[in-house]
Amino acid sequence: MLQMRPCCECCGRDLPADTAGALICSFECTFCADCDARTLHGRCPNCGGELRPRPTRIGDALARHPASNECVVKPGGCP
């Protein structure tokens, strides 16, 4: 099950689990679409892996399996 991290690692933007707009790599590093378009261009700055749209988790599934509360933000943002 995906951890569903709550924010962009580059800019700290909120990325709720029940809305679109988050991208993840295979290690679940999480970024917003704006940071991807500006600087990441589909590649994770941590592992070099491909960034793909993160699926949403809504309704009862989100209630039973809540998203993570751990917000990971890179000091100084992304290059």
PyMOL Python script that loads the backbone (N, CA, C, O; Angstrom):
from pymol import cmd

cmd.read_pdbstr("""\
ATOM      1  N   MET A   1       0.845  -1.167   0.000  1.00  0.00           N
ATOM      2  CA  MET A   1       0.000   0.000   0.000  1.00  0.00           C
ATOM      3  C   MET A   1       0.901   1.244   0.000  1.00  0.00           C
ATOM      4  O   MET A   1       1.904   1.297   0.711  1.00  0.00           O
ATOM      5  N   LEU A   2       0.525   2.239  -0.808  1.00  0.00           N
ATOM      6  CA  LEU A   2       1.300   3.472  -0.878  1.00  0.00           C
ATOM      7  C   LEU A   2       1.224   4.254   0.422  1.00  0.00           C
ATOM      8  O   LEU A   2       0.184   4.287   1.080  1.00  0.00           O
ATOM      9  N   GLN A   3       2.328   4.877   0.783  1.00  0.00           N
ATOM     10  CA  GLN A   3       2.401   5.676   1.998  1.00  0.00           C
ATOM     11  C   GLN A   3       1.576   6.963   1.873  1.00  0.00           C
ATOM     12  O   GLN A   3       1.065   7.459   2.877  1.00  0.00           O
ATOM     13  N   MET A   4       1.439   7.510   0.663  1.00  0.00           N
ATOM     14  CA  MET A   4       0.673   8.730   0.403  1.00  0.00           C
ATOM     15  C   MET A   4       1.214   9.906   1.234  1.00  0.00           C
ATOM     16  O   MET A   4       0.508  10.454   2.082  1.00  0.00           O
ATOM     17  N   ARG A   5       2.454  10.277   0.983  1.00  0.00           N
ATOM     18  CA  ARG A   5       3.064  11.396   1.701  1.00  0.00           C
ATOM     19  C   ARG A   5       2.292  12.680   1.412  1.00  0.00           C
ATOM     20  O   ARG A   5       1.804  12.876   0.299  1.00  0.00           O
ATOM     21  N   PRO A   6       2.180  13.559   2.417  1.00  0.00           N
ATOM     22  CA  PRO A   6       1.254  14.685   2.324  1.00  0.00           C
ATOM     23  C   PRO A   6       1.772  15.962   1.671  1.00  0.00           C
ATOM     24  O   PRO A   6       1.020  16.930   1.558  1.00  0.00           O
ATOM     25  N   CYS A   7       3.040  15.997   1.236  1.00  0.00           N
ATOM     26  CA  CYS A   7       3.538  17.258   0.676  1.00  0.00           C
ATOM     27  C   CYS A   7       4.643  17.017  -0.351  1.00  0.00           C
ATOM     28  O   CYS A   7       5.230  15.937  -0.417  1.00  0.00           O
ATOM     29  N   CYS A   8       4.909  18.045  -1.145  1.00  0.00           N
ATOM     30  CA  CYS A   8       5.963  18.002  -2.153  1.00  0.00           C
ATOM     31  C   CYS A   8       7.327  18.102  -1.468  1.00  0.00           C
ATOM     32  O   CYS A   8       7.529  18.960  -0.609  1.00  0.00           O
ATOM     33  N   GLU A   9       8.249  17.238  -1.842  1.00  0.00           N
ATOM     34  CA  GLU A   9       9.587  17.254  -1.247  1.00  0.00           C
ATOM     35  C   GLU A   9      10.390  18.480  -1.669  1.00  0.00           C
ATOM     36  O   GLU A   9      11.349  18.847  -0.989  1.00  0.00           O
ATOM     37  N   CYS A  10      10.019  19.119  -2.776  1.00  0.00           N
ATOM     38  CA  CYS A  10      10.757  20.302  -3.238  1.00  0.00           C
ATOM     39  C   CYS A  10      10.267  21.594  -2.576  1.00  0.00           C
ATOM     40  O   CYS A  10      11.063  22.365  -2.041  1.00  0.00           O
ATOM     41  N   CYS A  11       8.951  21.821  -2.618  1.00  0.00           N
ATOM     42  CA  CYS A  11       8.418  23.125  -2.188  1.00  0.00           C
ATOM     43  C   CYS A  11       7.544  23.064  -0.948  1.00  0.00           C
ATOM     44  O   CYS A  11       7.184  24.108  -0.403  1.00  0.00           O
ATOM     45  N   GLY A  12       7.193  21.865  -0.487  1.00  0.00           N
ATOM     46  CA  GLY A  12       6.371  21.729   0.706  1.00  0.00           C
ATOM     47  C   GLY A  12       4.877  21.871   0.466  1.00  0.00           C
ATOM     48  O   GLY A  12       4.103  21.825   1.422  1.00  0.00           O
ATOM     49  N   ARG A  13       4.445  22.042  -0.783  1.00  0.00           N
ATOM     50  CA  ARG A  13       3.028  22.202  -1.106  1.00  0.00           C
ATOM     51  C   ARG A  13       2.224  21.003  -0.593  1.00  0.00           C
ATOM     52  O   ARG A  13       2.670  19.860  -0.691  1.00  0.00           O
ATOM     53  N   ASP A  14       1.040  21.276  -0.047  1.00  0.00           N
ATOM     54  CA  ASP A  14       0.151  20.210   0.409  1.00  0.00           C
ATOM     55  C   ASP A  14      -0.318  19.374  -0.779  1.00  0.00           C
ATOM     56  O   ASP A  14      -0.708  19.915  -1.814  1.00  0.00           O
ATOM     57  N   LEU A  15      -0.277  18.058  -0.621  1.00  0.00           N
ATOM     58  CA  LEU A  15      -0.731  17.125  -1.654  1.00  0.00           C
ATOM     59  C   LEU A  15      -1.651  16.096  -1.006  1.00  0.00           C
ATOM     60  O   LEU A  15      -1.230  14.977  -0.717  1.00  0.00           O
ATOM     61  N   PRO A  16      -2.910  16.475  -0.778  1.00  0.00           N
ATOM     62  CA  PRO A  16      -3.853  15.554  -0.133  1.00  0.00           C
ATOM     63  C   PRO A  16      -4.009  14.257  -0.923  1.00  0.00           C
ATOM     64  O   PRO A  16      -3.957  14.255  -2.153  1.00  0.00           O
ATOM     65  N   ALA A  17      -4.199  13.165  -0.205  1.00  0.00           N
ATOM     66  CA  ALA A  17      -4.301  11.847  -0.826  1.00  0.00           C
ATOM     67  C   ALA A  17      -5.521  11.710  -1.729  1.00  0.00           C
ATOM     68  O   ALA A  17      -5.538  10.874  -2.633  1.00  0.00           O
ATOM     69  N   ASP A  18      -6.545  12.534  -1.483  1.00  0.00           N
ATOM     70  CA  ASP A  18      -7.783  12.399  -2.255  1.00  0.00           C
ATOM     71  C   ASP A  18      -7.873  13.355  -3.446  1.00  0.00           C
ATOM     72  O   ASP A  18      -8.946  13.521  -4.025  1.00  0.00           O
ATOM     73  N   THR A  19      -6.753  13.985  -3.814  1.00  0.00           N
ATOM     74  CA  THR A  19      -6.748  14.865  -4.980  1.00  0.00           C
ATOM     75  C   THR A  19      -5.601  14.500  -5.917  1.00  0.00           C
ATOM     76  O   THR A  19      -4.578  13.963  -5.494  1.00  0.00           O
ATOM     77  N   ALA A  20      -5.793  14.802  -7.190  1.00  0.00           N
ATOM     78  CA  ALA A  20      -4.754  14.558  -8.195  1.00  0.00           C
ATOM     79  C   ALA A  20      -3.685  15.643  -8.093  1.00  0.00           C
ATOM     80  O   ALA A  20      -3.879  16.641  -7.400  1.00  0.00           O
ATOM     81  N   GLY A  21      -2.575  15.455  -8.771  1.00  0.00           N
ATOM     82  CA  GLY A  21      -1.539  16.482  -8.828  1.00  0.00           C
ATOM     83  C   GLY A  21      -0.214  16.095  -8.213  1.00  0.00           C
ATOM     84  O   GLY A  21       0.753  16.852  -8.301  1.00  0.00           O
ATOM     85  N   ALA A  22      -0.151  14.928  -7.590  1.00  0.00           N
ATOM     86  CA  ALA A  22       1.108  14.471  -7.004  1.00  0.00           C
ATOM     87  C   ALA A  22       1.772  13.474  -7.950  1.00  0.00           C
ATOM     88  O   ALA A  22       1.098  12.720  -8.651  1.00  0.00           O
ATOM     89  N   LEU A  23       3.094  13.485  -7.956  1.00  0.00           N
ATOM     90  CA  LEU A  23       3.878  12.514  -8.723  1.00  0.00           C
ATOM     91  C   LEU A  23       4.794  11.776  -7.758  1.00  0.00           C
ATOM     92  O   LEU A  23       5.288  12.356  -6.791  1.00  0.00           O
ATOM     93  N   ILE A  24       5.018  10.482  -8.028  1.00  0.00           N
ATOM     94  CA  ILE A  24       5.887   9.674  -7.176  1.00  0.00           C
ATOM     95  C   ILE A  24       6.827   8.839  -8.028  1.00  0.00           C
ATOM     96  O   ILE A  24       6.554   8.560  -9.195  1.00  0.00           O
ATOM     97  N   CYS A  25       7.948   8.443  -7.418  1.00  0.00           N
ATOM     98  CA  CYS A  25       8.853   7.473  -8.048  1.00  0.00           C
ATOM     99  C   CYS A  25       8.598   6.118  -7.399  1.00  0.00           C
ATOM    100  O   CYS A  25       7.700   5.997  -6.566  1.00  0.00           O
ATOM    101  N   SER A  26       9.355   5.117  -7.756  1.00  0.00           N
ATOM    102  CA  SER A  26       9.133   3.777  -7.207  1.00  0.00           C
ATOM    103  C   SER A  26       9.466   3.678  -5.718  1.00  0.00           C
ATOM    104  O   SER A  26       9.080   2.711  -5.062  1.00  0.00           O
ATOM    105  N   PHE A  27      10.180   4.671  -5.179  1.00  0.00           N
ATOM    106  CA  PHE A  27      10.473   4.703  -3.747  1.00  0.00           C
ATOM    107  C   PHE A  27       9.491   5.585  -2.993  1.00  0.00           C
ATOM    108  O   PHE A  27       9.655   5.811  -1.794  1.00  0.00           O
ATOM    109  N   GLU A  28       8.471   6.086  -3.685  1.00  0.00           N
ATOM    110  CA  GLU A  28       7.423   6.937  -3.144  1.00  0.00           C
ATOM    111  C   GLU A  28       7.896   8.341  -2.774  1.00  0.00           C
ATOM    112  O   GLU A  28       7.225   9.029  -2.004  1.00  0.00           O
ATOM    113  N   CYS A  29       9.039   8.779  -3.307  1.00  0.00           N
ATOM    114  CA  CYS A  29       9.394  10.184  -3.196  1.00  0.00           C
ATOM    115  C   CYS A  29       8.251  10.937  -3.865  1.00  0.00           C
ATOM    116  O   CYS A  29       7.756  10.505  -4.906  1.00  0.00           O
ATOM    117  N   THR A  30       7.828  12.047  -3.290  1.00  0.00           N
ATOM    118  CA  THR A  30       6.594  12.699  -3.718  1.00  0.00           C
ATOM    119  C   THR A  30       6.838  14.153  -4.085  1.00  0.00           C
ATOM    120  O   THR A  30       7.497  14.889  -3.350  1.00  0.00           O
ATOM    121  N   PHE A  31       6.296  14.561  -5.238  1.00  0.00           N
ATOM    122  CA  PHE A  31       6.501  15.914  -5.753  1.00  0.00           C
ATOM    123  C   PHE A  31       5.219  16.434  -6.376  1.00  0.00           C
ATOM    124  O   PHE A  31       4.363  15.651  -6.786  1.00  0.00           O
ATOM    125  N   CYS A  32       5.082  17.757  -6.449  1.00  0.00           N
ATOM    126  CA  CYS A  32       3.916  18.356  -7.091  1.00  0.00           C
ATOM    127  C   CYS A  32       4.174  18.519  -8.588  1.00  0.00           C
ATOM    128  O   CYS A  32       5.319  18.507  -9.041  1.00  0.00           O
ATOM    129  N   ALA A  33       3.107  18.670  -9.331  1.00  0.00           N
ATOM    130  CA  ALA A  33       3.203  18.804 -10.787  1.00  0.00           C
ATOM    131  C   ALA A  33       3.960  20.070 -11.179  1.00  0.00           C
ATOM    132  O   ALA A  33       4.659  20.074 -12.192  1.00  0.00           O
ATOM    133  N   ASP A  34       3.837  21.151 -10.393  1.00  0.00           N
ATOM    134  CA  ASP A  34       4.548  22.391 -10.715  1.00  0.00           C
ATOM    135  C   ASP A  34       6.056  22.217 -10.621  1.00  0.00           C
ATOM    136  O   ASP A  34       6.784  22.660 -11.509  1.00  0.00           O
ATOM    137  N   CYS A  35       6.536  21.578  -9.560  1.00  0.00           N
ATOM    138  CA  CYS A  35       7.985  21.356  -9.422  1.00  0.00           C
ATOM    139  C   CYS A  35       8.487  20.413 -10.514  1.00  0.00           C
ATOM    140  O   CYS A  35       9.600  20.572 -11.016  1.00  0.00           O
ATOM    141  N   ASP A  36       7.658  19.428 -10.879  1.00  0.00           N
ATOM    142  CA  ASP A  36       8.058  18.539 -11.961  1.00  0.00           C
ATOM    143  C   ASP A  36       8.205  19.328 -13.263  1.00  0.00           C
ATOM    144  O   ASP A  36       9.191  19.165 -13.981  1.00  0.00           O
ATOM    145  N   ALA A  37       7.238  20.172 -13.562  1.00  0.00           N
ATOM    146  CA  ALA A  37       7.283  20.939 -14.811  1.00  0.00           C
ATOM    147  C   ALA A  37       8.439  21.936 -14.822  1.00  0.00           C
ATOM    148  O   ALA A  37       9.071  22.141 -15.859  1.00  0.00           O
ATOM    149  N   ARG A  38       8.720  22.559 -13.670  1.00  0.00           N
ATOM    150  CA  ARG A  38       9.773  23.577 -13.590  1.00  0.00           C
ATOM    151  C   ARG A  38      11.181  23.012 -13.593  1.00  0.00           C
ATOM    152  O   ARG A  38      12.050  23.508 -14.309  1.00  0.00           O
ATOM    153  N   THR A  39      11.415  21.966 -12.788  1.00  0.00           N
ATOM    154  CA  THR A  39      12.801  21.531 -12.607  1.00  0.00           C
ATOM    155  C   THR A  39      13.065  20.040 -12.747  1.00  0.00           C
ATOM    156  O   THR A  39      14.166  19.652 -13.137  1.00  0.00           O
ATOM    157  N   LEU A  40      12.091  19.198 -12.443  1.00  0.00           N
ATOM    158  CA  LEU A  40      12.358  17.761 -12.373  1.00  0.00           C
ATOM    159  C   LEU A  40      12.215  17.051 -13.715  1.00  0.00           C
ATOM    160  O   LEU A  40      12.953  16.106 -13.992  1.00  0.00           O
ATOM    161  N   HIS A  41      11.297  17.482 -14.534  1.00  0.00           N
ATOM    162  CA  HIS A  41      11.092  16.938 -15.882  1.00  0.00           C
ATOM    163  C   HIS A  41      10.977  15.414 -15.895  1.00  0.00           C
ATOM    164  O   HIS A  41      11.595  14.733 -16.714  1.00  0.00           O
ATOM    165  N   GLY A  42      10.163  14.895 -14.960  1.00  0.00           N
ATOM    166  CA  GLY A  42       9.870  13.466 -14.959  1.00  0.00           C
ATOM    167  C   GLY A  42      10.892  12.573 -14.297  1.00  0.00           C
ATOM    168  O   GLY A  42      10.767  11.350 -14.365  1.00  0.00           O
ATOM    169  N   ARG A  43      11.914  13.150 -13.647  1.00  0.00           N
ATOM    170  CA  ARG A  43      12.954  12.353 -12.974  1.00  0.00           C
ATOM    171  C   ARG A  43      13.042  12.711 -11.500  1.00  0.00           C
ATOM    172  O   ARG A  43      13.048  13.888 -11.139  1.00  0.00           O
ATOM    173  N   CYS A  44      13.108  11.707 -10.660  1.00  0.00           N
ATOM    174  CA  CYS A  44      13.247  11.914  -9.220  1.00  0.00           C
ATOM    175  C   CYS A  44      14.660  12.423  -8.924  1.00  0.00           C
ATOM    176  O   CYS A  44      15.630  11.804  -9.361  1.00  0.00           O
ATOM    177  N   PRO A  45      14.802  13.533  -8.195  1.00  0.00           N
ATOM    178  CA  PRO A  45      16.132  14.034  -7.877  1.00  0.00           C
ATOM    179  C   PRO A  45      16.868  13.187  -6.841  1.00  0.00           C
ATOM    180  O   PRO A  45      18.076  13.340  -6.659  1.00  0.00           O
ATOM    181  N   ASN A  46      16.153  12.305  -6.171  1.00  0.00           N
ATOM    182  CA  ASN A  46      16.765  11.455  -5.150  1.00  0.00           C
ATOM    183  C   ASN A  46      17.369  10.178  -5.742  1.00  0.00           C
ATOM    184  O   ASN A  46      18.498   9.810  -5.417  1.00  0.00           O
ATOM    185  N   CYS A  47      16.609   9.508  -6.610  1.00  0.00           N
ATOM    186  CA  CYS A  47      17.064   8.204  -7.123  1.00  0.00           C
ATOM    187  C   CYS A  47      17.235   8.176  -8.642  1.00  0.00           C
ATOM    188  O   CYS A  47      17.776   7.213  -9.185  1.00  0.00           O
ATOM    189  N   GLY A  48      16.779   9.222  -9.327  1.00  0.00           N
ATOM    190  CA  GLY A  48      16.876   9.257 -10.788  1.00  0.00           C
ATOM    191  C   GLY A  48      15.769   8.481 -11.485  1.00  0.00           C
ATOM    192  O   GLY A  48      15.743   8.389 -12.712  1.00  0.00           O
ATOM    193  N   GLY A  49      14.852   7.920 -10.696  1.00  0.00           N
ATOM    194  CA  GLY A  49      13.761   7.138 -11.267  1.00  0.00           C
ATOM    195  C   GLY A  49      12.701   8.008 -11.925  1.00  0.00           C
ATOM    196  O   GLY A  49      12.671   9.228 -11.761  1.00  0.00           O
ATOM    197  N   GLU A  50      11.841   7.346 -12.666  1.00  0.00           N
ATOM    198  CA  GLU A  50      10.761   8.023 -13.382  1.00  0.00           C
ATOM    199  C   GLU A  50       9.668   8.453 -12.411  1.00  0.00           C
ATOM    200  O   GLU A  50       9.279   7.690 -11.528  1.00  0.00           O
ATOM    201  N   LEU A  51       9.174   9.681 -12.579  1.00  0.00           N
ATOM    202  CA  LEU A  51       8.041  10.162 -11.802  1.00  0.00           C
ATOM    203  C   LEU A  51       6.761   9.870 -12.565  1.00  0.00           C
ATOM    204  O   LEU A  51       6.658  10.134 -13.763  1.00  0.00           O
ATOM    205  N   ARG A  52       5.783   9.317 -11.848  1.00  0.00           N
ATOM    206  CA  ARG A  52       4.490   8.962 -12.426  1.00  0.00           C
ATOM    207  C   ARG A  52       3.384   9.559 -11.558  1.00  0.00           C
ATOM    208  O   ARG A  52       3.596   9.790 -10.367  1.00  0.00           O
ATOM    209  N   PRO A  53       2.218   9.810 -12.130  1.00  0.00           N
ATOM    210  CA  PRO A  53       1.115  10.325 -11.315  1.00  0.00           C
ATOM    211  C   PRO A  53       0.785   9.373 -10.171  1.00  0.00           C
ATOM    212  O   PRO A  53       0.678   8.162 -10.365  1.00  0.00           O
ATOM    213  N   ARG A  54       0.627   9.933  -8.985  1.00  0.00           N
ATOM    214  CA  ARG A  54       0.243   9.135  -7.821  1.00  0.00           C
ATOM    215  C   ARG A  54      -1.267   8.919  -7.868  1.00  0.00           C
ATOM    216  O   ARG A  54      -2.012   9.879  -8.063  1.00  0.00           O
ATOM    217  N   PRO A  55      -1.734   7.699  -7.698  1.00  0.00           N
ATOM    218  CA  PRO A  55      -3.182   7.487  -7.662  1.00  0.00           C
ATOM    219  C   PRO A  55      -3.785   8.152  -6.430  1.00  0.00           C
ATOM    220  O   PRO A  55      -3.094   8.379  -5.437  1.00  0.00           O
ATOM    221  N   THR A  56      -5.056   8.456  -6.500  1.00  0.00           N
ATOM    222  CA  THR A  56      -5.737   9.042  -5.345  1.00  0.00           C
ATOM    223  C   THR A  56      -6.279   7.926  -4.463  1.00  0.00           C
ATOM    224  O   THR A  56      -6.461   6.790  -4.901  1.00  0.00           O
ATOM    225  N   ARG A  57      -6.529   8.281  -3.213  1.00  0.00           N
ATOM    226  CA  ARG A  57      -7.189   7.371  -2.270  1.00  0.00           C
ATOM    227  C   ARG A  57      -8.360   8.155  -1.697  1.00  0.00           C
ATOM    228  O   ARG A  57      -8.161   9.186  -1.054  1.00  0.00           O
ATOM    229  N   ILE A  58      -9.566   7.680  -1.923  1.00  0.00           N
ATOM    230  CA  ILE A  58     -10.738   8.460  -1.531  1.00  0.00           C
ATOM    231  C   ILE A  58     -11.723   7.650  -0.700  1.00  0.00           C
ATOM    232  O   ILE A  58     -11.627   6.427  -0.601  1.00  0.00           O
ATOM    233  N   GLY A  59     -12.660   8.358  -0.115  1.00  0.00           N
ATOM    234  CA  GLY A  59     -13.784   7.755   0.597  1.00  0.00           C
ATOM    235  C   GLY A  59     -13.396   6.790   1.686  1.00  0.00           C
ATOM    236  O   GLY A  59     -12.524   7.065   2.511  1.00  0.00           O
ATOM    237  N   ASP A  60     -14.066   5.641   1.674  1.00  0.00           N
ATOM    238  CA  ASP A  60     -13.873   4.629   2.710  1.00  0.00           C
ATOM    239  C   ASP A  60     -12.442   4.100   2.738  1.00  0.00           C
ATOM    240  O   ASP A  60     -11.905   3.800   3.804  1.00  0.00           O
ATOM    241  N   ALA A  61     -11.826   3.987   1.557  1.00  0.00           N
ATOM    242  CA  ALA A  61     -10.439   3.494   1.507  1.00  0.00           C
ATOM    243  C   ALA A  61      -9.503   4.440   2.258  1.00  0.00           C
ATOM    244  O   ALA A  61      -8.602   3.994   2.968  1.00  0.00           O
ATOM    245  N   LEU A  62      -9.719   5.746   2.100  1.00  0.00           N
ATOM    246  CA  LEU A  62      -8.895   6.724   2.813  1.00  0.00           C
ATOM    247  C   LEU A  62      -9.186   6.695   4.307  1.00  0.00           C
ATOM    248  O   LEU A  62      -8.275   6.852   5.120  1.00  0.00           O
ATOM    249  N   ALA A  63     -10.432   6.499   4.669  1.00  0.00           N
ATOM    250  CA  ALA A  63     -10.802   6.416   6.089  1.00  0.00           C
ATOM    251  C   ALA A  63     -10.173   5.198   6.754  1.00  0.00           C
ATOM    252  O   ALA A  63      -9.695   5.281   7.885  1.00  0.00           O
ATOM    253  N   ARG A  64     -10.173   4.063   6.050  1.00  0.00           N
ATOM    254  CA  ARG A  64      -9.598   2.830   6.619  1.00  0.00           C
ATOM    255  C   ARG A  64      -8.083   2.821   6.596  1.00  0.00           C
ATOM    256  O   ARG A  64      -7.442   2.230   7.465  1.00  0.00           O
ATOM    257  N   HIS A  65      -7.507   3.486   5.588  1.00  0.00           N
ATOM    258  CA  HIS A  65      -6.055   3.496   5.398  1.00  0.00           C
ATOM    259  C   HIS A  65      -5.603   4.938   5.184  1.00  0.00           C
ATOM    260  O   HIS A  65      -5.351   5.345   4.050  1.00  0.00           O
ATOM    261  N   PRO A  66      -5.499   5.713   6.261  1.00  0.00           N
ATOM    262  CA  PRO A  66      -5.172   7.135   6.127  1.00  0.00           C
ATOM    263  C   PRO A  66      -3.783   7.369   5.530  1.00  0.00           C
ATOM    264  O   PRO A  66      -2.884   6.533   5.629  1.00  0.00           O
ATOM    265  N   ALA A  67      -3.650   8.524   4.917  1.00  0.00           N
ATOM    266  CA  ALA A  67      -2.368   8.939   4.351  1.00  0.00           C
ATOM    267  C   ALA A  67      -1.373   9.212   5.474  1.00  0.00           C
ATOM    268  O   ALA A  67      -1.750   9.417   6.627  1.00  0.00           O
ATOM    269  N   SER A  68      -0.114   9.208   5.112  1.00  0.00           N
ATOM    270  CA  SER A  68       0.951   9.521   6.064  1.00  0.00           C
ATOM    271  C   SER A  68       0.840  10.979   6.530  1.00  0.00           C
ATOM    272  O   SER A  68       0.336  11.832   5.800  1.00  0.00           O
ATOM    273  N   ASN A  69       1.305  11.248   7.723  1.00  0.00           N
ATOM    274  CA  ASN A  69       1.401  12.620   8.241  1.00  0.00           C
ATOM    275  C   ASN A  69       2.818  13.156   8.135  1.00  0.00           C
ATOM    276  O   ASN A  69       3.074  14.319   8.449  1.00  0.00           O
ATOM    277  N   GLU A  70       3.743  12.305   7.693  1.00  0.00           N
ATOM    278  CA  GLU A  70       5.155  12.680   7.632  1.00  0.00           C
ATOM    279  C   GLU A  70       5.449  13.467   6.360  1.00  0.00           C
ATOM    280  O   GLU A  70       5.404  12.927   5.255  1.00  0.00           O
ATOM    281  N   CYS A  71       5.751  14.751   6.536  1.00  0.00           N
ATOM    282  CA  CYS A  71       6.087  15.616   5.415  1.00  0.00           C
ATOM    283  C   CYS A  71       7.610  15.686   5.275  1.00  0.00           C
ATOM    284  O   CYS A  71       8.301  16.126   6.194  1.00  0.00           O
ATOM    285  N   VAL A  72       8.131  15.251   4.120  1.00  0.00           N
ATOM    286  CA  VAL A  72       9.561  15.263   3.855  1.00  0.00           C
ATOM    287  C   VAL A  72       9.830  16.383   2.858  1.00  0.00           C
ATOM    288  O   VAL A  72       9.314  16.360   1.741  1.00  0.00           O
ATOM    289  N   VAL A  73      10.644  17.370   3.261  1.00  0.00           N
ATOM    290  CA  VAL A  73      10.983  18.489   2.361  1.00  0.00           C
ATOM    291  C   VAL A  73      12.494  18.623   2.312  1.00  0.00           C
ATOM    292  O   VAL A  73      13.160  18.643   3.348  1.00  0.00           O
ATOM    293  N   LYS A  74      13.034  18.716   1.095  1.00  0.00           N
ATOM    294  CA  LYS A  74      14.487  18.856   0.912  1.00  0.00           C
ATOM    295  C   LYS A  74      14.914  20.258   1.353  1.00  0.00           C
ATOM    296  O   LYS A  74      14.315  21.238   0.909  1.00  0.00           O
ATOM    297  N   PRO A  75      15.921  20.385   2.205  1.00  0.00           N
ATOM    298  CA  PRO A  75      16.416  21.706   2.576  1.00  0.00           C
ATOM    299  C   PRO A  75      16.887  22.442   1.314  1.00  0.00           C
ATOM    300  O   PRO A  75      17.684  21.906   0.543  1.00  0.00           O
ATOM    301  N   GLY A  76      16.406  23.637   1.112  1.00  0.00           N
ATOM    302  CA  GLY A  76      16.790  24.417  -0.062  1.00  0.00           C
ATOM    303  C   GLY A  76      16.024  24.057  -1.309  1.00  0.00           C
ATOM    304  O   GLY A  76      16.317  24.592  -2.379  1.00  0.00           O
ATOM    305  N   GLY A  77      15.043  23.159  -1.214  1.00  0.00           N
ATOM    306  CA  GLY A  77      14.259  22.766  -2.377  1.00  0.00           C
ATOM    307  C   GLY A  77      15.021  21.884  -3.324  1.00  0.00           C
ATOM    308  O   GLY A  77      16.061  21.330  -2.968  1.00  0.00           O
ATOM    309  N   CYS A  78      14.514  21.749  -4.530  1.00  0.00           N
ATOM    310  CA  CYS A  78      15.156  20.919  -5.546  1.00  0.00           C
ATOM    311  C   CYS A  78      15.999  21.762  -6.467  1.00  0.00           C
ATOM    312  O   CYS A  78      15.710  22.940  -6.678  1.00  0.00           O
ATOM    313  N   PRO A  79      17.049  21.166  -7.022  1.00  0.00           N
ATOM    314  CA  PRO A  79      17.921  21.927  -7.909  1.00  0.00           C
ATOM    315  C   PRO A  79      17.221  22.372  -9.192  1.00  0.00           C
ATOM    316  O   PRO A  79      17.835  23.024 -10.036  1.00  0.00           O
TER     317      PRO A  79
END
""", "prot")
cmd.dss("prot")
cmd.show_as("cartoon", "prot")
cmd.util.cbc("prot")
cmd.orient("prot")
